[in-house]
Amino acid sequence: MARADKAAAIAELTEEFKSSSGAVLTEYRGLTVAQLGELRRNLGDNAKFAVVKNTLTRIAANNAGVDEEFTKLLAGPSAIAFVKGDVVEAAKGLRDFAKENPLLVIKGGVIDGKPMDASEITKLADLESREVLLAKLAGAMKASMANAAAVFNALPTQVAQLAEALRAKREEAGESAAPAEAAE
């Protein structure tokens, strides 16, 4: 590679690291070009999967301020999934593809500036998507609001029932007192 090409590749990788919400490092040894194409299609628009040179990636990661733990994983044939959208969705795509094609090995990654090892990325893939989690949160908030409304509606009803019981008790006590007064 010519020096200008290396500088351009480093600049492009640095920009990818800076603009991505996450980067997942994988080893693709033994996968065919067709399988890599299938992986790229599975990831969709959410992530960009690129085969990288370790030396250039190490320089670009240092330029982008990526944690040193990530650069320690750069050994052997490496490819990186730069995630632009939902990190969980991309992690699921990589995990599912790795299950079908055991030659794809997830080494680790950086999510929002925090280094993660392969097991943490797998745990991340086990999470539900952002939309599902937001829907569950909204449902929980709605349920708590409904409970609060029920409590607020119950208070006037209870006060009315208490007043009616007090009136009935006084009325009963008044009737009992009247015969006692009549006896005197």
Buried (B, 14 or more C-beta within 10 A) or exposed (E): EEEEEBEEBBEEBBBBBEEBBBBBBBBBEEBEEEBBEBBBEBBEEBBBBBEBBBEBBBBBBBBBEBEEBBBEBBEEBBBBBBBBBBBBBBBBBBBEBBEEBEEBBBBBBBBEEEBBBBEBBBEBBEBEEEEEEEEEEEEEEEEEEEEEEEEEEEEEEEEEEEEEEEEEEEEEEEEEEEEEEEEE
